[in-house]
Amino acid sequence: MKLLYLVVPFAPLAAALVVGLFGRRLGRTLSHWLCIAGVAIAFAASIAIAREVAGGHTFNGDLYTWAQVGGVKSRSASSSTR
């Protein structure tokens, strides 16, 4: 489940990075399809998360740590409850 929370922002981001770096070589049509696929993957992951939450699953925790200096952490947290 934790992986799905990461797929939602990173699928479109990965597609945008590929298109941004290699867009001219990929061509216009393939670049468009990559971006659309990234958003579609994020949408499918969002639907799966919504179904899990509707089924009673909850998650309240850190997805990953952005930075840690001494005892201070900068985290990306997520909470999904009904």
PDB file of N, CA, C and O in Angstrom:
ATOM      1  N   MET A   1       0.828  -1.198   0.000  1.00  0.00           N
ATOM      2  CA  MET A   1       0.000   0.000   0.000  1.00  0.00           C
ATOM      3  C   MET A   1       0.869   1.257   0.000  1.00  0.00           C
ATOM      4  O   MET A   1       0.554   2.241  -0.669  1.00  0.00           O
ATOM      5  N   LYS A   2       1.955   1.213   0.752  1.00  0.00           N
ATOM      6  CA  LYS A   2       2.830   2.366   0.838  1.00  0.00           C
ATOM      7  C   LYS A   2       3.398   2.723  -0.549  1.00  0.00           C
ATOM      8  O   LYS A   2       3.591   3.897  -0.864  1.00  0.00           O
ATOM      9  N   LEU A   3       3.658   1.708  -1.358  1.00  0.00           N
ATOM     10  CA  LEU A   3       4.179   1.943  -2.704  1.00  0.00           C
ATOM     11  C   LEU A   3       3.177   2.722  -3.558  1.00  0.00           C
ATOM     12  O   LEU A   3       3.573   3.582  -4.344  1.00  0.00           O
ATOM     13  N   LEU A   4       1.898   2.432  -3.412  1.00  0.00           N
ATOM     14  CA  LEU A   4       0.887   3.148  -4.188  1.00  0.00           C
ATOM     15  C   LEU A   4       0.877   4.638  -3.864  1.00  0.00           C
ATOM     16  O   LEU A   4       0.652   5.467  -4.745  1.00  0.00           O
ATOM     17  N   TYR A   5       1.120   4.977  -2.604  1.00  0.00           N
ATOM     18  CA  TYR A   5       1.160   6.389  -2.234  1.00  0.00           C
ATOM     19  C   TYR A   5       2.305   7.103  -2.945  1.00  0.00           C
ATOM     20  O   TYR A   5       2.202   8.291  -3.251  1.00  0.00           O
ATOM     21  N   LEU A   6       3.384   6.391  -3.207  1.00  0.00           N
ATOM     22  CA  LEU A   6       4.514   6.994  -3.909  1.00  0.00           C
ATOM     23  C   LEU A   6       4.305   7.026  -5.419  1.00  0.00           C
ATOM     24  O   LEU A   6       4.839   7.900  -6.102  1.00  0.00           O
ATOM     25  N   VAL A   7       3.538   6.086  -5.938  1.00  0.00           N
ATOM     26  CA  VAL A   7       3.279   6.036  -7.376  1.00  0.00           C
ATOM     27  C   VAL A   7       2.487   7.255  -7.827  1.00  0.00           C
ATOM     28  O   VAL A   7       2.712   7.767  -8.923  1.00  0.00           O
ATOM     29  N   VAL A   8       1.566   7.724  -6.999  1.00  0.00           N
ATOM     30  CA  VAL A   8       0.691   8.840  -7.396  1.00  0.00           C
ATOM     31  C   VAL A   8       1.492  10.084  -7.815  1.00  0.00           C
ATOM     32  O   VAL A   8       1.216  10.615  -8.891  1.00  0.00           O
ATOM     33  N   PRO A   9       2.450  10.573  -7.047  1.00  0.00           N
ATOM     34  CA  PRO A   9       3.177  11.755  -7.534  1.00  0.00           C
ATOM     35  C   PRO A   9       4.329  11.429  -8.479  1.00  0.00           C
ATOM     36  O   PRO A   9       4.677  12.241  -9.337  1.00  0.00           O
ATOM     37  N   PHE A  10       4.922  10.243  -8.325  1.00  0.00           N
ATOM     38  CA  PHE A  10       6.140   9.977  -9.077  1.00  0.00           C
ATOM     39  C   PHE A  10       5.920   9.428 -10.484  1.00  0.00           C
ATOM     40  O   PHE A  10       6.821   9.550 -11.313  1.00  0.00           O
ATOM     41  N   ALA A  11       4.783   8.837 -10.792  1.00  0.00           N
ATOM     42  CA  ALA A  11       4.538   8.358 -12.159  1.00  0.00           C
ATOM     43  C   ALA A  11       4.481   9.529 -13.150  1.00  0.00           C
ATOM     44  O   ALA A  11       5.170   9.491 -14.169  1.00  0.00           O
ATOM     45  N   PRO A  12       3.683  10.560 -12.881  1.00  0.00           N
ATOM     46  CA  PRO A  12       3.703  11.709 -13.805  1.00  0.00           C
ATOM     47  C   PRO A  12       5.051  12.445 -13.812  1.00  0.00           C
ATOM     48  O   PRO A  12       5.489  12.955 -14.843  1.00  0.00           O
ATOM     49  N   LEU A  13       5.692  12.490 -12.646  1.00  0.00           N
ATOM     50  CA  LEU A  13       6.997  13.156 -12.573  1.00  0.00           C
ATOM     51  C   LEU A  13       8.029  12.426 -13.425  1.00  0.00           C
ATOM     52  O   LEU A  13       8.794  13.057 -14.155  1.00  0.00           O
ATOM     53  N   ALA A  14       8.051  11.107 -13.335  1.00  0.00           N
ATOM     54  CA  ALA A  14       8.993  10.321 -14.135  1.00  0.00           C
ATOM     55  C   ALA A  14       8.724  10.506 -15.628  1.00  0.00           C
ATOM     56  O   ALA A  14       9.658  10.656 -16.415  1.00  0.00           O
ATOM     57  N   ALA A  15       7.462  10.495 -16.011  1.00  0.00           N
ATOM     58  CA  ALA A  15       7.113  10.700 -17.421  1.00  0.00           C
ATOM     59  C   ALA A  15       7.552  12.089 -17.884  1.00  0.00           C
ATOM     60  O   ALA A  15       8.083  12.238 -18.984  1.00  0.00           O
ATOM     61  N   ALA A  16       7.333  13.095 -17.056  1.00  0.00           N
ATOM     62  CA  ALA A  16       7.724  14.457 -17.415  1.00  0.00           C
ATOM     63  C   ALA A  16       9.243  14.587 -17.544  1.00  0.00           C
ATOM     64  O   ALA A  16       9.738  15.288 -18.427  1.00  0.00           O
ATOM     65  N   LEU A  17       9.973  13.913 -16.664  1.00  0.00           N
ATOM     66  CA  LEU A  17      11.436  13.957 -16.759  1.00  0.00           C
ATOM     67  C   LEU A  17      11.936  13.303 -18.039  1.00  0.00           C
ATOM     68  O   LEU A  17      12.823  13.836 -18.705  1.00  0.00           O
ATOM     69  N   VAL A  18      11.371  12.150 -18.387  1.00  0.00           N
ATOM     70  CA  VAL A  18      11.774  11.470 -19.620  1.00  0.00           C
ATOM     71  C   VAL A  18      11.466  12.338 -20.827  1.00  0.00           C
ATOM     72  O   VAL A  18      12.301  12.485 -21.720  1.00  0.00           O
ATOM     73  N   VAL A  19      10.281  12.909 -20.858  1.00  0.00           N
ATOM     74  CA  VAL A  19       9.898  13.759 -21.988  1.00  0.00           C
ATOM     75  C   VAL A  19      10.740  15.035 -22.007  1.00  0.00           C
ATOM     76  O   VAL A  19      11.136  15.501 -23.075  1.00  0.00           O
ATOM     77  N   GLY A  20      11.010  15.592 -20.844  1.00  0.00           N
ATOM     78  CA  GLY A  20      11.827  16.799 -20.792  1.00  0.00           C
ATOM     79  C   GLY A  20      13.247  16.571 -21.267  1.00  0.00           C
ATOM     80  O   GLY A  20      13.838  17.438 -21.911  1.00  0.00           O
ATOM     81  N   LEU A  21      13.797  15.410 -20.954  1.00  0.00           N
ATOM     82  CA  LEU A  21      15.182  15.126 -21.336  1.00  0.00           C
ATOM     83  C   LEU A  21      15.311  14.572 -22.755  1.00  0.00           C
ATOM     84  O   LEU A  21      16.277  14.879 -23.452  1.00  0.00           O
ATOM     85  N   PHE A  22      14.353  13.764 -23.184  1.00  0.00           N
ATOM     86  CA  PHE A  22      14.483  13.074 -24.463  1.00  0.00           C
ATOM     87  C   PHE A  22      13.334  13.358 -25.427  1.00  0.00           C
ATOM     88  O   PHE A  22      13.143  12.623 -26.396  1.00  0.00           O
ATOM     89  N   GLY A  23      12.581  14.402 -25.174  1.00  0.00           N
ATOM     90  CA  GLY A  23      11.384  14.691 -25.956  1.00  0.00           C
ATOM     91  C   GLY A  23      11.621  14.851 -27.443  1.00  0.00           C
ATOM     92  O   GLY A  23      10.840  14.340 -28.245  1.00  0.00           O
ATOM     93  N   ARG A  24      12.662  15.538 -27.827  1.00  0.00           N
ATOM     94  CA  ARG A  24      12.935  15.747 -29.253  1.00  0.00           C
ATOM     95  C   ARG A  24      13.260  14.433 -29.949  1.00  0.00           C
ATOM     96  O   ARG A  24      12.848  14.211 -31.088  1.00  0.00           O
ATOM     97  N   ARG A  25      13.990  13.570 -29.273  1.00  0.00           N
ATOM     98  CA  ARG A  25      14.349  12.278 -29.870  1.00  0.00           C
ATOM     99  C   ARG A  25      13.161  11.326 -29.903  1.00  0.00           C
ATOM    100  O   ARG A  25      13.059  10.486 -30.798  1.00  0.00           O
ATOM    101  N   LEU A  26      12.261  11.455 -28.926  1.00  0.00           N
ATOM    102  CA  LEU A  26      11.104  10.565 -28.864  1.00  0.00           C
ATOM    103  C   LEU A  26      10.027  10.941 -29.865  1.00  0.00           C
ATOM    104  O   LEU A  26       9.276  10.085 -30.332  1.00  0.00           O
ATOM    105  N   GLY A  27       9.954  12.195 -30.186  1.00  0.00           N
ATOM    106  CA  GLY A  27       8.909  12.669 -31.085  1.00  0.00           C
ATOM    107  C   GLY A  27       7.700  13.150 -30.296  1.00  0.00           C
ATOM    108  O   GLY A  27       7.511  12.813 -29.127  1.00  0.00           O
ATOM    109  N   ARG A  28       6.911  13.930 -30.963  1.00  0.00           N
ATOM    110  CA  ARG A  28       5.772  14.570 -30.311  1.00  0.00           C
ATOM    111  C   ARG A  28       4.717  13.565 -29.851  1.00  0.00           C
ATOM    112  O   ARG A  28       4.222  13.659 -28.728  1.00  0.00           O
ATOM    113  N   THR A  29       4.370  12.609 -30.705  1.00  0.00           N
ATOM    114  CA  THR A  29       3.314  11.652 -30.374  1.00  0.00           C
ATOM    115  C   THR A  29       3.704  10.770 -29.194  1.00  0.00           C
ATOM    116  O   THR A  29       2.915  10.590 -28.266  1.00  0.00           O
ATOM    117  N   LEU A  30       4.910  10.220 -29.222  1.00  0.00           N
ATOM    118  CA  LEU A  30       5.348   9.355 -28.113  1.00  0.00           C
ATOM    119  C   LEU A  30       5.479  10.155 -26.817  1.00  0.00           C
ATOM    120  O   LEU A  30       5.159   9.649 -25.741  1.00  0.00           O
ATOM    121  N   SER A  31       5.944  11.386 -26.913  1.00  0.00           N
ATOM    122  CA  SER A  31       6.051  12.238 -25.724  1.00  0.00           C
ATOM    123  C   SER A  31       4.682  12.463 -25.091  1.00  0.00           C
ATOM    124  O   SER A  31       4.537  12.420 -23.869  1.00  0.00           O
ATOM    125  N   HIS A  32       3.684  12.703 -25.933  1.00  0.00           N
ATOM    126  CA  HIS A  32       2.324  12.893 -25.414  1.00  0.00           C
ATOM    127  C   HIS A  32       1.830  11.616 -24.740  1.00  0.00           C
ATOM    128  O   HIS A  32       1.255  11.666 -23.653  1.00  0.00           O
ATOM    129  N   TRP A  33       2.055  10.476 -25.385  1.00  0.00           N
ATOM    130  CA  TRP A  33       1.585   9.206 -24.817  1.00  0.00           C
ATOM    131  C   TRP A  33       2.286   8.873 -23.508  1.00  0.00           C
ATOM    132  O   TRP A  33       1.666   8.307 -22.607  1.00  0.00           O
ATOM    133  N   LEU A  34       3.555   9.211 -23.384  1.00  0.00           N
ATOM    134  CA  LEU A  34       4.252   8.968 -22.113  1.00  0.00           C
ATOM    135  C   LEU A  34       3.646   9.795 -20.977  1.00  0.00           C
ATOM    136  O   LEU A  34       3.440   9.288 -19.875  1.00  0.00           O
ATOM    137  N   CYS A  35       3.366  11.058 -21.251  1.00  0.00           N
ATOM    138  CA  CYS A  35       2.759  11.909 -20.218  1.00  0.00           C
ATOM    139  C   CYS A  35       1.356  11.425 -19.856  1.00  0.00           C
ATOM    140  O   CYS A  35       0.989  11.392 -18.682  1.00  0.00           O
ATOM    141  N   ILE A  36       0.585  11.055 -20.859  1.00  0.00           N
ATOM    142  CA  ILE A  36      -0.760  10.539 -20.597  1.00  0.00           C
ATOM    143  C   ILE A  36      -0.685   9.250 -19.796  1.00  0.00           C
ATOM    144  O   ILE A  36      -1.481   9.047 -18.880  1.00  0.00           O
ATOM    145  N   ALA A  37       0.261   8.376 -20.125  1.00  0.00           N
ATOM    146  CA  ALA A  37       0.422   7.115 -19.386  1.00  0.00           C
ATOM    147  C   ALA A  37       0.809   7.380 -17.936  1.00  0.00           C
ATOM    148  O   ALA A  37       0.324   6.696 -17.035  1.00  0.00           O
ATOM    149  N   GLY A  38       1.682   8.368 -17.696  1.00  0.00           N
ATOM    150  CA  GLY A  38       2.068   8.704 -16.324  1.00  0.00           C
ATOM    151  C   GLY A  38       0.881   9.156 -15.493  1.00  0.00           C
ATOM    152  O   GLY A  38       0.729   8.754 -14.340  1.00  0.00           O
ATOM    153  N   VAL A  39       0.045   9.988 -16.082  1.00  0.00           N
ATOM    154  CA  VAL A  39      -1.148  10.462 -15.372  1.00  0.00           C
ATOM    155  C   VAL A  39      -2.152   9.325 -15.185  1.00  0.00           C
ATOM    156  O   VAL A  39      -2.797   9.236 -14.140  1.00  0.00           O
ATOM    157  N   ALA A  40      -2.290   8.458 -16.188  1.00  0.00           N
ATOM    158  CA  ALA A  40      -3.219   7.324 -16.076  1.00  0.00           C
ATOM    159  C   ALA A  40      -2.783   6.353 -14.984  1.00  0.00           C
ATOM    160  O   ALA A  40      -3.621   5.823 -14.255  1.00  0.00           O
ATOM    161  N   ILE A  41      -1.493   6.119 -14.869  1.00  0.00           N
ATOM    162  CA  ILE A  41      -0.970   5.248 -13.804  1.00  0.00           C
ATOM    163  C   ILE A  41      -1.255   5.872 -12.440  1.00  0.00           C
ATOM    164  O   ILE A  41      -1.665   5.176 -11.510  1.00  0.00           O
ATOM    165  N   ALA A  42      -1.039   7.181 -12.319  1.00  0.00           N
ATOM    166  CA  ALA A  42      -1.328   7.863 -11.056  1.00  0.00           C
ATOM    167  C   ALA A  42      -2.824   7.792 -10.737  1.00  0.00           C
ATOM    168  O   ALA A  42      -3.202   7.616  -9.579  1.00  0.00           O
ATOM    169  N   PHE A  43      -3.667   7.926 -11.749  1.00  0.00           N
ATOM    170  CA  PHE A  43      -5.109   7.843 -11.547  1.00  0.00           C
ATOM    171  C   PHE A  43      -5.503   6.442 -11.069  1.00  0.00           C
ATOM    172  O   PHE A  43      -6.293   6.302 -10.135  1.00  0.00           O
ATOM    173  N   ALA A  44      -4.956   5.415 -11.707  1.00  0.00           N
ATOM    174  CA  ALA A  44      -5.263   4.040 -11.308  1.00  0.00           C
ATOM    175  C   ALA A  44      -4.805   3.774  -9.869  1.00  0.00           C
ATOM    176  O   ALA A  44      -5.512   3.116  -9.106  1.00  0.00           O
ATOM    177  N   ALA A  45      -3.643   4.277  -9.504  1.00  0.00           N
ATOM    178  CA  ALA A  45      -3.162   4.115  -8.130  1.00  0.00           C
ATOM    179  C   ALA A  45      -4.076   4.856  -7.154  1.00  0.00           C
ATOM    180  O   ALA A  45      -4.338   4.362  -6.057  1.00  0.00           O
ATOM    181  N   SER A  46      -4.557   6.024  -7.540  1.00  0.00           N
ATOM    182  CA  SER A  46      -5.466   6.786  -6.684  1.00  0.00           C
ATOM    183  C   SER A  46      -6.781   6.044  -6.479  1.00  0.00           C
ATOM    184  O   SER A  46      -7.325   6.036  -5.375  1.00  0.00           O
ATOM    185  N   ILE A  47      -7.291   5.423  -7.534  1.00  0.00           N
ATOM    186  CA  ILE A  47      -8.523   4.637  -7.415  1.00  0.00           C
ATOM    187  C   ILE A  47      -8.300   3.456  -6.475  1.00  0.00           C
ATOM    188  O   ILE A  47      -9.155   3.158  -5.642  1.00  0.00           O
ATOM    189  N   ALA A  48      -7.153   2.782  -6.605  1.00  0.00           N
ATOM    190  CA  ALA A  48      -6.850   1.652  -5.724  1.00  0.00           C
ATOM    191  C   ALA A  48      -6.751   2.105  -4.264  1.00  0.00           C
ATOM    192  O   ALA A  48      -7.220   1.408  -3.364  1.00  0.00           O
ATOM    193  N   ILE A  49      -6.150   3.253  -4.035  1.00  0.00           N
ATOM    194  CA  ILE A  49      -6.049   3.792  -2.675  1.00  0.00           C
ATOM    195  C   ILE A  49      -7.432   4.135  -2.142  1.00  0.00           C
ATOM    196  O   ILE A  49      -7.741   3.848  -0.985  1.00  0.00           O
ATOM    197  N   ALA A  50      -8.264   4.746  -2.972  1.00  0.00           N
ATOM    198  CA  ALA A  50      -9.622   5.101  -2.548  1.00  0.00           C
ATOM    199  C   ALA A  50     -10.430   3.857  -2.182  1.00  0.00           C
ATOM    200  O   ALA A  50     -11.190   3.873  -1.214  1.00  0.00           O
ATOM    201  N   ARG A  51     -10.270   2.789  -2.947  1.00  0.00           N
ATOM    202  CA  ARG A  51     -10.984   1.540  -2.642  1.00  0.00           C
ATOM    203  C   ARG A  51     -10.510   0.941  -1.319  1.00  0.00           C
ATOM    204  O   ARG A  51     -11.316   0.431  -0.541  1.00  0.00           O
ATOM    205  N   GLU A  52      -9.208   1.005  -1.067  1.00  0.00           N
ATOM    206  CA  GLU A  52      -8.678   0.500   0.203  1.00  0.00           C
ATOM    207  C   GLU A  52      -9.219   1.308   1.382  1.00  0.00           C
ATOM    208  O   GLU A  52      -9.601   0.742   2.406  1.00  0.00           O
ATOM    209  N   VAL A  53      -9.249   2.617   1.235  1.00  0.00           N
ATOM    210  CA  VAL A  53      -9.753   3.471   2.313  1.00  0.00           C
ATOM    211  C   VAL A  53     -11.244   3.223   2.525  1.00  0.00           C
ATOM    212  O   VAL A  53     -11.710   3.178   3.664  1.00  0.00           O
ATOM    213  N   ALA A  54     -11.995   3.063   1.434  1.00  0.00           N
ATOM    214  CA  ALA A  54     -13.428   2.785   1.550  1.00  0.00           C
ATOM    215  C   ALA A  54     -13.665   1.436   2.226  1.00  0.00           C
ATOM    216  O   ALA A  54     -14.695   1.232   2.868  1.00  0.00           O
ATOM    217  N   GLY A  55     -12.720   0.526   2.082  1.00  0.00           N
ATOM    218  CA  GLY A  55     -12.828  -0.786   2.711  1.00  0.00           C
ATOM    219  C   GLY A  55     -12.406  -0.796   4.172  1.00  0.00           C
ATOM    220  O   GLY A  55     -12.464  -1.839   4.823  1.00  0.00           O
ATOM    221  N   GLY A  56     -11.988   0.336   4.692  1.00  0.00           N
ATOM    222  CA  GLY A  56     -11.651   0.430   6.101  1.00  0.00           C
ATOM    223  C   GLY A  56     -10.161   0.480   6.405  1.00  0.00           C
ATOM    224  O   GLY A  56      -9.781   0.615   7.568  1.00  0.00           O
ATOM    225  N   HIS A  57      -9.311   0.377   5.399  1.00  0.00           N
ATOM    226  CA  HIS A  57      -7.862   0.432   5.628  1.00  0.00           C
ATOM    227  C   HIS A  57      -7.452   1.871   5.930  1.00  0.00           C
ATOM    228  O   HIS A  57      -7.925   2.807   5.285  1.00  0.00           O
ATOM    229  N   THR A  58      -6.594   2.036   6.888  1.00  0.00           N
ATOM    230  CA  THR A  58      -6.066   3.362   7.193  1.00  0.00           C
ATOM    231  C   THR A  58      -4.544   3.309   7.198  1.00  0.00           C
ATOM    232  O   THR A  58      -3.946   2.265   7.461  1.00  0.00           O
ATOM    233  N   PHE A  59      -3.936   4.435   6.908  1.00  0.00           N
ATOM    234  CA  PHE A  59      -2.483   4.562   6.946  1.00  0.00           C
ATOM    235  C   PHE A  59      -2.161   5.941   7.471  1.00  0.00           C
ATOM    236  O   PHE A  59      -2.674   6.939   6.964  1.00  0.00           O
ATOM    237  N   ASN A  60      -1.329   6.003   8.465  1.00  0.00           N
ATOM    238  CA  ASN A  60      -0.880   7.267   9.019  1.00  0.00           C
ATOM    239  C   ASN A  60       0.588   7.104   9.358  1.00  0.00           C
ATOM    240  O   ASN A  60       0.933   6.593  10.423  1.00  0.00           O
ATOM    241  N   GLY A  61       1.445   7.535   8.462  1.00  0.00           N
ATOM    242  CA  GLY A  61       2.867   7.356   8.698  1.00  0.00           C
ATOM    243  C   GLY A  61       3.708   8.111   7.697  1.00  0.00           C
ATOM    244  O   GLY A  61       3.197   8.831   6.839  1.00  0.00           O
ATOM    245  N   ASP A  62       5.009   7.932   7.823  1.00  0.00           N
ATOM    246  CA  ASP A  62       5.962   8.575   6.940  1.00  0.00           C
ATOM    247  C   ASP A  62       6.119   7.758   5.661  1.00  0.00           C
ATOM    248  O   ASP A  62       6.242   6.534   5.706  1.00  0.00           O
ATOM    249  N   LEU A  63       6.113   8.434   4.544  1.00  0.00           N
ATOM    250  CA  LEU A  63       6.392   7.763   3.280  1.00  0.00           C
ATOM    251  C   LEU A  63       7.895   7.705   3.043  1.00  0.00           C
ATOM    252  O   LEU A  63       8.425   6.675   2.626  1.00  0.00           O
ATOM    253  N   TYR A  64       8.569   8.799   3.308  1.00  0.00           N
ATOM    254  CA  TYR A  64      10.025   8.830   3.218  1.00  0.00           C
ATOM    255  C   TYR A  64      10.538  10.057   3.945  1.00  0.00           C
ATOM    256  O   TYR A  64       9.775  10.979   4.232  1.00  0.00           O
ATOM    257  N   THR A  65      11.820  10.071   4.241  1.00  0.00           N
ATOM    258  CA  THR A  65      12.451  11.196   4.930  1.00  0.00           C
ATOM    259  C   THR A  65      13.154  12.068   3.905  1.00  0.00           C
ATOM    260  O   THR A  65      14.006  11.593   3.154  1.00  0.00           O
ATOM    261  N   TRP A  66      12.796  13.341   3.875  1.00  0.00           N
ATOM    262  CA  TRP A  66      13.438  14.281   2.957  1.00  0.00           C
ATOM    263  C   TRP A  66      14.878  14.544   3.376  1.00  0.00           C
ATOM    264  O   TRP A  66      15.806  14.430   2.576  1.00  0.00           O
ATOM    265  N   ALA A  67      15.042  14.894   4.636  1.00  0.00           N
ATOM    266  CA  ALA A  67      16.373  15.224   5.141  1.00  0.00           C
ATOM    267  C   ALA A  67      16.399  14.975   6.641  1.00  0.00           C
ATOM    268  O   ALA A  67      15.372  15.031   7.318  1.00  0.00           O
ATOM    269  N   GLN A  68      17.595  14.701   7.142  1.00  0.00           N
ATOM    270  CA  GLN A  68      17.763  14.509   8.581  1.00  0.00           C
ATOM    271  C   GLN A  68      19.063  15.182   8.999  1.00  0.00           C
ATOM    272  O   GLN A  68      20.136  14.875   8.480  1.00  0.00           O
ATOM    273  N   VAL A  69      18.943  16.108   9.953  1.00  0.00           N
ATOM    274  CA  VAL A  69      20.094  16.807  10.481  1.00  0.00           C
ATOM    275  C   VAL A  69      20.037  16.665  11.989  1.00  0.00           C
ATOM    276  O   VAL A  69      19.144  17.209  12.638  1.00  0.00           O
ATOM    277  N   GLY A  70      20.987  15.938  12.543  1.00  0.00           N
ATOM    278  CA  GLY A  70      20.958  15.676  13.972  1.00  0.00           C
ATOM    279  C   GLY A  70      19.728  14.873  14.322  1.00  0.00           C
ATOM    280  O   GLY A  70      19.510  13.796  13.765  1.00  0.00           O
ATOM    281  N   GLY A  71      18.926  15.375  15.228  1.00  0.00           N
ATOM    282  CA  GLY A  71      17.710  14.690  15.619  1.00  0.00           C
ATOM    283  C   GLY A  71      16.461  15.234  14.933  1.00  0.00           C
ATOM    284  O   GLY A  71      15.348  14.803  15.234  1.00  0.00           O
ATOM    285  N   VAL A  72      16.642  16.180  14.012  1.00  0.00           N
ATOM    286  CA  VAL A  72      15.510  16.800  13.344  1.00  0.00           C
ATOM    287  C   VAL A  72      15.331  16.158  11.962  1.00  0.00           C
ATOM    288  O   VAL A  72      16.272  16.087  11.172  1.00  0.00           O
ATOM    289  N   LYS A  73      14.101  15.691  11.686  1.00  0.00           N
ATOM    290  CA  LYS A  73      13.805  15.073  10.395  1.00  0.00           C
ATOM    291  C   LYS A  73      12.785  15.908   9.642  1.00  0.00           C
ATOM    292  O   LYS A  73      11.846  16.443  10.231  1.00  0.00           O
ATOM    293  N   SER A  74      12.975  16.011   8.359  1.00  0.00           N
ATOM    294  CA  SER A  74      11.982  16.605   7.476  1.00  0.00           C
ATOM    295  C   SER A  74      11.361  15.462   6.708  1.00  0.00           C
ATOM    296  O   SER A  74      12.010  14.854   5.857  1.00  0.00           O
ATOM    297  N   ARG A  75      10.085  15.160   7.007  1.00  0.00           N
ATOM    298  CA  ARG A  75       9.450  13.965   6.448  1.00  0.00           C
ATOM    299  C   ARG A  75       8.283  14.317   5.549  1.00  0.00           C
ATOM    300  O   ARG A  75       7.686  15.389   5.642  1.00  0.00           O
ATOM    301  N   SER A  76       7.988  13.379   4.682  1.00  0.00           N
ATOM    302  CA  SER A  76       6.772  13.445   3.890  1.00  0.00           C
ATOM    303  C   SER A  76       5.826  12.441   4.482  1.00  0.00           C
ATOM    304  O   SER A  76       6.071  11.237   4.411  1.00  0.00           O
ATOM    305  N   ALA A  77       4.746  12.914   5.068  1.00  0.00           N
ATOM    306  CA  ALA A  77       3.800  12.034   5.745  1.00  0.00           C
ATOM    307  C   ALA A  77       2.493  11.950   4.973  1.00  0.00           C
ATOM    308  O   ALA A  77       2.148  12.826   4.179  1.00  0.00           O
ATOM    309  N   SER A  78       1.785  10.870   5.234  1.00  0.00           N
ATOM    310  CA  SER A  78       0.497  10.673   4.583  1.00  0.00           C
ATOM    311  C   SER A  78      -0.481  10.128   5.598  1.00  0.00           C
ATOM    312  O   SER A  78      -0.113   9.375   6.500  1.00  0.00           O
ATOM    313  N   SER A  79      -1.722  10.517   5.438  1.00  0.00           N
ATOM    314  CA  SER A  79      -2.770  10.003   6.283  1.00  0.00           C
ATOM    315  C   SER A  79      -3.989   9.723   5.427  1.00  0.00           C
ATOM    316  O   SER A  79      -4.476  10.604   4.718  1.00  0.00           O
ATOM    317  N   SER A  80      -4.481   8.495   5.495  1.00  0.00           N
ATOM    318  CA  SER A  80      -5.705   8.179   4.773  1.00  0.00           C
ATOM    319  C   SER A  80      -6.662   7.507   5.745  1.00  0.00           C
ATOM    320  O   SER A  80      -6.409   6.408   6.239  1.00  0.00           O
ATOM    321  N   THR A  81      -7.744   8.181   6.000  1.00  0.00           N
ATOM    322  CA  THR A  81      -8.752   7.646   6.902  1.00  0.00           C
ATOM    323  C   THR A  81     -10.116   7.877   6.293  1.00  0.00           C
ATOM    324  O   THR A  81     -10.277   8.679   5.373  1.00  0.00           O
ATOM    325  N   ARG A  82     -11.086   7.170   6.813  1.00  0.00           N
ATOM    326  CA  ARG A  82     -12.447   7.340   6.342  1.00  0.00           C
ATOM    327  C   ARG A  82     -13.075   8.553   6.942  1.00  0.00           C
ATOM    328  O   ARG A  82     -14.233   8.856   6.655  1.00  0.00           O
TER     329      ARG A  82
END
